Amino acid sequence: MKKNFIVLLTALALAIGCQDKAPKTEKQPVQEKSAVDEAAAGGFTGTALESIKADRYTYVQVDTGTEKIWAATPEFRAKVGDTVVVPKGLAMQNFHSKTLNRDFEVVYFVGAIMVEGSDQGLNQQAQKGIAHPAVGDKGSKPEVQISSLERVEGGITVAEIFAGKKDLAGKQILVRGKVVKFLPEIMGKNWLHLQDGSGSEGSNDLTVTTGTRVNVGDVVLANGVLSVDRDFGFGYEYEVILEDAKVTVE
Protein backbone atom coordinates (compact mmCIF):
# COMPACT_ATOMS: atom_id res chain seq x y z
CA MET A 1 0.00 0.00 0.00
CA LYS A 2 2.82 2.36 0.98
CA LYS A 3 4.67 1.49 -2.24
CA ASN A 4 1.63 2.37 -4.35
CA PHE A 5 1.27 5.73 -2.57
CA ILE A 6 4.90 6.63 -3.34
CA VAL A 7 4.39 5.73 -7.01
CA LEU A 8 1.31 7.97 -7.14
CA LEU A 9 3.20 10.93 -5.63
CA THR A 10 6.03 10.44 -8.13
CA ALA A 11 3.58 10.47 -11.06
CA LEU A 12 1.94 13.67 -9.81
CA ALA A 13 5.34 15.37 -9.42
CA LEU A 14 6.31 14.45 -12.98
CA ALA A 15 3.00 15.72 -14.34
CA ILE A 16 3.37 19.07 -12.56
CA GLY A 17 6.93 19.38 -13.76
CA CYS A 18 5.91 18.78 -17.37
CA GLN A 19 3.22 21.45 -17.10
CA ASP A 20 5.73 23.98 -15.79
CA LYS A 21 8.09 23.25 -18.66
CA ALA A 22 5.40 23.39 -21.37
CA PRO A 23 6.16 26.16 -23.89
CA LYS A 24 4.04 29.26 -23.45
CA THR A 25 2.21 30.41 -26.53
CA GLU A 26 2.33 34.09 -27.34
CA LYS A 27 -0.96 35.90 -27.81
CA GLN A 28 -1.51 36.37 -31.53
CA PRO A 29 -2.28 39.91 -32.66
CA VAL A 30 -5.84 40.45 -33.84
CA GLN A 31 -5.87 41.05 -37.58
CA GLU A 32 -8.22 43.65 -38.96
CA LYS A 33 -10.83 42.32 -41.36
CA SER A 34 -10.68 43.50 -44.94
CA ALA A 35 -13.73 44.71 -46.84
CA VAL A 36 -13.93 41.33 -48.56
CA ASP A 37 -13.81 39.51 -45.20
CA GLU A 38 -16.58 41.73 -43.86
CA ALA A 39 -18.66 41.16 -46.99
CA ALA A 40 -18.18 37.40 -46.88
CA ALA A 41 -19.40 37.25 -43.28
CA GLY A 42 -23.08 36.41 -43.61
CA GLY A 43 -22.82 36.39 -47.41
CA PHE A 44 -21.57 33.92 -50.01
CA THR A 45 -18.23 33.11 -51.61
CA GLY A 46 -17.99 30.90 -54.67
CA THR A 47 -17.37 30.51 -58.37
CA ALA A 48 -19.24 32.53 -60.98
CA LEU A 49 -21.13 30.12 -63.25
CA GLU A 50 -23.18 32.53 -65.33
CA SER A 51 -23.62 36.26 -65.80
CA ILE A 52 -26.67 37.85 -67.44
CA LYS A 53 -26.95 41.57 -68.24
CA ALA A 54 -30.49 42.93 -67.87
CA ASP A 55 -31.24 46.63 -68.15
CA ARG A 56 -29.18 48.42 -65.49
CA TYR A 57 -28.42 45.26 -63.51
CA THR A 58 -26.47 42.05 -63.82
CA TYR A 59 -27.66 38.67 -62.56
CA VAL A 60 -24.86 36.34 -61.47
CA GLN A 61 -25.16 32.65 -60.62
CA VAL A 62 -22.62 31.54 -58.02
CA ASP A 63 -21.62 28.01 -56.96
CA THR A 64 -20.70 28.17 -53.26
CA GLY A 65 -19.67 24.53 -53.14
CA THR A 66 -22.80 23.55 -51.24
CA GLU A 67 -25.47 25.32 -53.29
CA LYS A 68 -26.01 27.47 -56.36
CA ILE A 69 -27.45 30.94 -55.73
CA TRP A 70 -28.44 33.92 -57.86
CA ALA A 71 -27.50 37.48 -57.00
CA ALA A 72 -28.36 40.76 -58.73
CA THR A 73 -26.28 43.93 -58.63
CA PRO A 74 -25.75 47.14 -60.59
CA GLU A 75 -23.11 47.17 -63.37
CA PHE A 76 -20.83 44.14 -62.83
CA ARG A 77 -18.09 42.50 -64.89
CA ALA A 78 -16.77 39.01 -64.20
CA LYS A 79 -15.69 35.96 -66.15
CA VAL A 80 -17.10 32.49 -65.71
CA GLY A 81 -14.76 30.75 -63.28
CA ASP A 82 -13.89 33.88 -61.26
CA THR A 83 -14.08 33.59 -57.49
CA VAL A 84 -16.58 36.16 -56.25
CA VAL A 85 -17.91 37.41 -52.94
CA VAL A 86 -21.63 38.13 -52.64
CA PRO A 87 -22.23 40.14 -49.45
CA LYS A 88 -25.30 39.83 -47.29
CA GLY A 89 -28.23 41.29 -49.18
CA LEU A 90 -31.99 41.31 -49.53
CA ALA A 91 -33.41 37.91 -50.48
CA MET A 92 -36.38 38.09 -52.85
CA GLN A 93 -38.37 34.85 -52.92
CA ASN A 94 -40.13 33.72 -56.10
CA PHE A 95 -38.86 36.74 -58.01
CA HIS A 96 -39.99 37.34 -61.60
CA SER A 97 -37.82 39.45 -63.89
CA LYS A 98 -39.94 41.06 -66.57
CA THR A 99 -36.84 42.08 -68.52
CA LEU A 100 -35.53 38.51 -68.68
CA ASN A 101 -39.02 36.96 -68.64
CA ARG A 102 -37.63 34.51 -66.12
CA ASP A 103 -38.59 33.29 -62.64
CA PHE A 104 -36.04 32.86 -59.85
CA GLU A 105 -36.72 30.83 -56.73
CA VAL A 106 -34.66 33.38 -54.83
CA VAL A 107 -32.44 36.32 -55.85
CA TYR A 108 -30.15 38.20 -53.46
CA PHE A 109 -30.14 41.92 -54.31
CA VAL A 110 -26.84 43.48 -53.26
CA GLY A 111 -25.05 46.78 -53.73
CA ALA A 112 -21.89 45.22 -55.16
CA ILE A 113 -20.37 41.82 -55.94
CA MET A 114 -16.61 41.60 -55.47
CA VAL A 115 -14.16 39.62 -57.56
CA GLU A 116 -11.42 38.04 -55.46
CA GLY A 117 -8.08 39.69 -56.13
CA SER A 118 -9.70 42.75 -57.68
CA ASP A 119 -10.97 46.05 -56.28
CA GLN A 120 -14.08 45.80 -58.44
CA GLY A 121 -17.08 46.39 -56.24
CA LEU A 122 -15.17 47.80 -53.28
CA ASN A 123 -15.80 51.41 -54.23
CA GLN A 124 -19.46 50.65 -54.87
CA GLN A 125 -19.68 48.94 -51.50
CA ALA A 126 -18.09 51.87 -49.71
CA GLN A 127 -20.34 54.40 -51.40
CA LYS A 128 -23.66 52.56 -51.42
CA GLY A 129 -23.43 49.97 -48.67
CA ILE A 130 -24.39 46.30 -48.93
CA ALA A 131 -27.99 46.05 -49.98
CA HIS A 132 -30.35 45.70 -52.85
CA PRO A 133 -29.49 47.79 -55.96
CA ALA A 134 -28.98 51.46 -55.25
CA VAL A 135 -32.54 52.74 -55.32
CA GLY A 136 -31.67 55.55 -52.96
CA ASP A 137 -28.78 57.11 -54.83
CA LYS A 138 -29.51 60.83 -55.07
CA GLY A 139 -25.94 61.91 -55.58
CA SER A 140 -25.84 61.89 -59.36
CA LYS A 141 -27.07 64.84 -61.38
CA PRO A 142 -30.44 64.40 -63.11
CA GLU A 143 -30.30 63.42 -66.75
CA VAL A 144 -33.00 65.97 -67.67
CA GLN A 145 -33.40 69.67 -67.16
CA ILE A 146 -35.81 70.65 -64.41
CA SER A 147 -37.92 73.80 -64.47
CA SER A 148 -40.72 74.75 -62.13
CA LEU A 149 -43.81 72.69 -62.88
CA GLU A 150 -47.27 74.01 -62.19
CA ARG A 151 -48.81 72.46 -59.11
CA VAL A 152 -51.60 70.03 -59.99
CA GLU A 153 -55.05 70.97 -58.67
CA GLY A 154 -55.51 69.41 -55.25
CA GLY A 155 -51.84 68.46 -55.17
CA ILE A 156 -48.68 69.46 -53.37
CA THR A 157 -45.09 70.24 -54.37
CA VAL A 158 -42.04 68.12 -53.57
CA ALA A 159 -40.64 70.82 -51.27
CA GLU A 160 -43.95 71.00 -49.37
CA ILE A 161 -43.88 67.24 -48.88
CA PHE A 162 -40.50 67.44 -47.14
CA ALA A 163 -41.48 70.51 -45.13
CA GLY A 164 -44.79 69.06 -43.94
CA LYS A 165 -43.78 65.41 -43.63
CA LYS A 166 -44.91 65.06 -40.00
CA ASP A 167 -48.47 66.13 -40.79
CA LEU A 168 -48.56 64.31 -44.14
CA ALA A 169 -47.27 60.93 -42.91
CA GLY A 170 -49.77 58.18 -43.69
CA LYS A 171 -51.94 60.46 -45.81
CA GLN A 172 -52.89 60.20 -49.48
CA ILE A 173 -51.12 62.86 -51.51
CA LEU A 174 -50.95 63.92 -55.15
CA VAL A 175 -47.83 65.38 -56.75
CA ARG A 176 -46.78 66.35 -60.27
CA GLY A 177 -43.13 65.88 -61.18
CA LYS A 178 -40.64 65.07 -63.88
CA VAL A 179 -38.95 61.66 -63.83
CA VAL A 180 -35.21 62.23 -63.37
CA LYS A 181 -34.36 58.60 -62.66
CA PHE A 182 -36.12 55.29 -63.32
CA LEU A 183 -35.03 51.95 -61.86
CA PRO A 184 -37.22 49.00 -62.91
CA GLU A 185 -37.99 45.71 -61.22
CA ILE A 186 -36.34 46.12 -57.85
CA MET A 187 -38.06 44.02 -55.17
CA GLY A 188 -41.00 43.61 -57.52
CA LYS A 189 -41.49 47.37 -58.00
CA ASN A 190 -40.40 50.21 -60.25
CA TRP A 191 -38.58 53.06 -58.50
CA LEU A 192 -38.84 56.68 -59.68
CA HIS A 193 -37.17 59.90 -58.64
CA LEU A 194 -39.39 62.94 -59.19
CA GLN A 195 -38.48 66.61 -59.19
CA ASP A 196 -40.70 69.63 -59.87
CA GLY A 197 -38.24 72.52 -59.50
CA SER A 198 -39.20 73.22 -55.88
CA GLY A 199 -36.95 72.79 -52.88
CA SER A 200 -33.17 72.64 -52.59
CA GLU A 201 -30.66 69.83 -52.22
CA GLY A 202 -32.07 67.34 -49.76
CA SER A 203 -35.66 68.46 -50.27
CA ASN A 204 -36.10 68.52 -54.05
CA ASP A 205 -36.12 64.82 -54.98
CA LEU A 206 -39.02 62.50 -54.15
CA THR A 207 -38.70 58.72 -54.38
CA VAL A 208 -41.79 56.85 -55.61
CA THR A 209 -42.47 53.13 -55.98
CA THR A 210 -45.07 51.93 -58.46
CA GLY A 211 -46.06 49.14 -60.79
CA THR A 212 -46.12 51.56 -63.73
CA ARG A 213 -43.22 51.81 -66.15
CA VAL A 214 -42.21 55.30 -67.28
CA ASN A 215 -39.29 56.98 -69.00
CA VAL A 216 -36.76 59.52 -67.78
CA GLY A 217 -38.08 62.94 -68.82
CA ASP A 218 -41.77 62.05 -68.50
CA VAL A 219 -43.99 64.45 -66.55
CA VAL A 220 -46.21 62.32 -64.34
CA LEU A 221 -48.88 62.53 -61.66
CA ALA A 222 -48.17 60.33 -58.65
CA ASN A 223 -50.93 59.54 -56.17
CA GLY A 224 -50.22 57.47 -53.08
CA VAL A 225 -49.74 57.27 -49.33
CA LEU A 226 -46.69 59.04 -47.93
CA SER A 227 -44.30 57.10 -45.71
CA VAL A 228 -41.88 58.97 -43.46
CA ASP A 229 -38.52 57.77 -42.14
CA ARG A 230 -38.89 54.51 -44.05
CA ASP A 231 -36.13 51.98 -43.36
CA PHE A 232 -35.74 49.06 -45.78
CA GLY A 233 -32.71 47.77 -43.90
CA PHE A 234 -29.11 47.41 -45.05
CA GLY A 235 -28.57 51.17 -44.75
CA TYR A 236 -31.37 52.22 -47.13
CA GLU A 237 -33.43 54.83 -45.34
CA TYR A 238 -35.80 57.43 -46.79
CA GLU A 239 -36.88 60.64 -45.13
CA VAL A 240 -40.01 60.56 -47.30
CA ILE A 241 -41.20 58.08 -49.91
CA LEU A 242 -44.43 57.57 -51.84
CA GLU A 243 -45.04 53.81 -51.92
CA ASP A 244 -47.15 51.76 -54.33
CA ALA A 245 -48.36 54.95 -55.99
CA LYS A 246 -50.69 55.21 -58.96
CA VAL A 247 -48.58 56.95 -61.61
CA THR A 248 -50.04 58.52 -64.74
CA VAL A 249 -47.97 59.99 -67.57
CA GLU A 250 -49.33 63.35 -68.72
VOGU-3710 file (C-alpha; in Angstrom, 3 decimals, decimal comma):
1> mkknfivllt> 0,000/0,000/0,000  2,824/2,364/0,981  4,670/1,494/-2,240  1,629/2,375/-4,352  1,272/5,725/-2,569  4,899/6,625/-3,343  4,392/5,728/-7,010  1,307/7,968/-7,144  3,201/10,933/-5,629  6,032/10,442/-8,130
11> alalaigcqd> 3,583/10,474/-11,060  1,944/13,668/-9,814  5,339/15,369/-9,422  6,311/14,448/-12,984  3,001/15,724/-14,335  3,370/19,067/-12,562  6,931/19,377/-13,759  5,906/18,777/-17,367  3,221/21,450/-17,098  5,727/23,982/-15,787
21> kapktekqpv> 8,092/23,247/-18,657  5,399/23,392/-21,369  6,165/26,162/-23,893  4,045/29,258/-23,446  2,206/30,407/-26,528  2,328/34,090/-27,335  -0,964/35,899/-27,813  -1,514/36,369/-31,526  -2,275/39,910/-32,659  -5,841/40,447/-33,843
31> qeksavdeaa> -5,869/41,051/-37,578  -8,223/43,651/-38,958  -10,827/42,322/-41,359  -10,680/43,496/-44,938  -13,729/44,714/-46,840  -13,925/41,325/-48,556  -13,813/39,513/-45,200  -16,578/41,727/-43,864  -18,659/41,158/-46,990  -18,182/37,398/-46,883
41> aggftgtale> -19,402/37,245/-43,279  -23,076/36,415/-43,612  -22,824/36,388/-47,408  -21,571/33,923/-50,008  -18,230/33,115/-51,610  -17,986/30,905/-54,668  -17,372/30,508/-58,374  -19,241/32,534/-60,985  -21,127/30,117/-63,253  -23,178/32,526/-65,334
51> sikadrytyv> -23,619/36,265/-65,797  -26,675/37,848/-67,443  -26,955/41,570/-68,237  -30,486/42,930/-67,874  -31,241/46,630/-68,149  -29,179/48,417/-65,493  -28,421/45,261/-63,507  -26,475/42,050/-63,819  -27,663/38,669/-62,562  -24,860/36,342/-61,471
61> qvdtgtekiw> -25,155/32,646/-60,618  -22,623/31,537/-58,015  -21,624/28,013/-56,961  -20,702/28,169/-53,260  -19,673/24,528/-53,138  -22,796/23,549/-51,236  -25,466/25,320/-53,291  -26,007/27,470/-56,356  -27,447/30,935/-55,730  -28,442/33,916/-57,855
71> aatpefrakv> -27,501/37,484/-56,996  -28,356/40,759/-58,733  -26,277/43,925/-58,629  -25,750/47,135/-60,592  -23,106/47,170/-63,375  -20,829/44,143/-62,833  -18,091/42,499/-64,891  -16,772/39,009/-64,199  -15,694/35,961/-66,148  -17,101/32,491/-65,707
81> gdtvvvpkgl> -14,762/30,752/-63,283  -13,892/33,885/-61,260  -14,080/33,595/-57,491  -16,576/36,160/-56,252  -17,907/37,410/-52,940  -21,632/38,133/-52,640  -22,228/40,139/-49,448  -25,299/39,835/-47,293  -28,233/41,286/-49,178  -31,986/41,311/-49,529
91> amqnfhsktl> -33,411/37,913/-50,483  -36,377/38,094/-52,847  -38,369/34,851/-52,921  -40,134/33,718/-56,105  -38,862/36,742/-58,012  -39,992/37,337/-61,604  -37,819/39,449/-63,891  -39,936/41,055/-66,575  -36,836/42,083/-68,525  -35,529/38,507/-68,682
101> nrdfevvyfv> -39,015/36,960/-68,635  -37,627/34,515/-66,115  -38,589/33,291/-62,644  -36,038/32,859/-59,853  -36,719/30,833/-56,734  -34,659/33,378/-54,832  -32,438/36,320/-55,848  -30,154/38,204/-53,464  -30,138/41,925/-54,313  -26,837/43,479/-53,259
111> gaimvegsdq> -25,047/46,777/-53,734  -21,888/45,219/-55,163  -20,371/41,818/-55,940  -16,612/41,604/-55,471  -14,158/39,621/-57,559  -11,425/38,039/-55,464  -8,082/39,688/-56,131  -9,705/42,751/-57,678  -10,968/46,050/-56,284  -14,076/45,802/-58,443
121> glnqqaqkgi> -17,085/46,386/-56,239  -15,166/47,797/-53,284  -15,801/51,409/-54,229  -19,459/50,646/-54,867  -19,678/48,939/-51,498  -18,095/51,867/-49,706  -20,341/54,398/-51,399  -23,657/52,561/-51,419  -23,427/49,970/-48,672  -24,389/46,305/-48,934
131> ahpavgdkgs> -27,986/46,047/-49,977  -30,348/45,696/-52,853  -29,495/47,795/-55,959  -28,983/51,462/-55,246  -32,537/52,737/-55,320  -31,672/55,555/-52,962  -28,785/57,111/-54,826  -29,507/60,834/-55,070  -25,941/61,908/-55,577  -25,844/61,888/-59,359
141> kpevqissle> -27,070/64,839/-61,381  -30,444/64,396/-63,105  -30,303/63,424/-66,755  -33,003/65,966/-67,669  -33,403/69,675/-67,164  -35,814/70,650/-64,412  -37,917/73,801/-64,467  -40,718/74,752/-62,131  -43,814/72,693/-62,884  -47,272/74,015/-62,194
151> rveggitvae> -48,807/72,462/-59,114  -51,596/70,030/-59,985  -55,045/70,972/-58,675  -55,513/69,405/-55,255  -51,845/68,462/-55,169  -48,680/69,460/-53,373  -45,085/70,238/-54,367  -42,039/68,124/-53,575  -40,639/70,816/-51,265  -43,952/70,998/-49,372
161> ifagkkdlag> -43,880/67,235/-48,882  -40,502/67,439/-47,143  -41,478/70,514/-45,129  -44,790/69,056/-43,943  -43,776/65,408/-43,632  -44,915/65,061/-39,999  -48,467/66,132/-40,791  -48,559/64,312/-44,141  -47,265/60,935/-42,909  -49,771/58,185/-43,690
171> kqilvrgkvv> -51,943/60,464/-45,813  -52,893/60,204/-49,481  -51,119/62,864/-51,514  -50,953/63,920/-55,147  -47,832/65,381/-56,752  -46,776/66,348/-60,269  -43,135/65,878/-61,176  -40,639/65,071/-63,880  -38,952/61,660/-63,827  -35,214/62,232/-63,374
181> kflpeimgkn> -34,355/58,599/-62,662  -36,122/55,290/-63,319  -35,030/51,946/-61,861  -37,221/49,001/-62,914  -37,992/45,711/-61,215  -36,344/46,115/-57,851  -38,061/44,023/-55,169  -40,999/43,611/-57,522  -41,492/47,366/-57,996  -40,401/50,213/-60,248
191> wlhlqdgsgs> -38,583/53,057/-58,497  -38,838/56,677/-59,680  -37,174/59,898/-58,640  -39,392/62,936/-59,195  -38,480/66,614/-59,188  -40,696/69,634/-59,871  -38,244/72,520/-59,501  -39,198/73,218/-55,881  -36,950/72,786/-52,882  -33,173/72,638/-52,595
201> egsndltvtt> -30,656/69,832/-52,221  -32,071/67,336/-49,758  -35,656/68,459/-50,271  -36,095/68,518/-54,051  -36,118/64,821/-54,978  -39,021/62,500/-54,148  -38,702/58,715/-54,381  -41,795/56,851/-55,605  -42,471/53,132/-55,984  -45,074/51,933/-58,460
211> gtrvnvgdvv> -46,063/49,135/-60,790  -46,121/51,557/-63,731  -43,216/51,809/-66,153  -42,207/55,297/-67,277  -39,290/56,983/-69,003  -36,763/59,517/-67,781  -38,075/62,940/-68,822  -41,773/62,050/-68,497  -43,986/64,449/-66,549  -46,214/62,319/-64,335
221> langvlsvdr> -48,883/62,529/-61,659  -48,167/60,328/-58,651  -50,928/59,544/-56,174  -50,217/57,474/-53,076  -49,737/57,274/-49,326  -46,689/59,045/-47,934  -44,302/57,104/-45,710  -41,885/58,967/-43,461  -38,515/57,773/-42,145  -38,890/54,506/-44,046
231> dfgfgyeyev> -36,128/51,982/-43,360  -35,741/49,061/-45,784  -32,712/47,769/-43,899  -29,105/47,412/-45,052  -28,573/51,170/-44,752  -31,370/52,218/-47,126  -33,434/54,828/-45,336  -35,796/57,429/-46,794  -36,881/60,637/-45,135  -40,010/60,562/-47,300
241> iledakvtve> -41,196/58,080/-49,912  -44,429/57,569/-51,839  -45,038/53,811/-51,917  -47,152/51,763/-54,331  -48,364/54,947/-55,991  -50,687/55,207/-58,957  -48,578/56,947/-61,612  -50,037/58,524/-64,743  -47,966/59,989/-67,570  -49,332/63,349/-68,723
//
